[in-house]
Amino acid sequence: MPEVTKETIKALIEYVAESLVDEPRNVRVKEAQKESYTVMELSVSAEDLGKVIGKNGQTARAIRTIVNAAASKAGEKVIFEIKE
């Protein structure tokens, strides 16, 4: 089983987002290091924003859960945000 790193978490976010949207070429994940954690910021085209947020935020919450599980396995603290 491959080791989980920040790069694999970033790739995971990109893969999930690209699977959800109509314009996968507009999916971007920006990584920023803060004091004791990493922020992974997802941006998609305006037309696809609703698809990654989901009804009542359910899709965003599901992505956040997956990211938190992967970050925990990697021993990292990662915050997932969706840029509007």
HELIX and SHEET records of a PDB file:
HELIX    1   1 LYS A    6  LEU A   20  1                                  15    
HELIX    2   2 PRO A   24  ASN A   26  5                                   3    
HELIX    3   3 ALA A   46  ASP A   48  5                                   3    
HELIX    4   4 LEU A   49  ILE A   53  1                                   5    
HELIX    5   5 LYS A   55  GLY A   57  5                                   3    
HELIX    6   6 GLN A   58  ALA A   74  1                                  17    
SHEET    1   A 3 ARG A  28  GLN A  33  0                                        
SHEET    2   A 3 THR A  38  SER A  43 -1                                        
SHEET    3   A 3 VAL A  78  ILE A  82  1                                        
END                                                                             
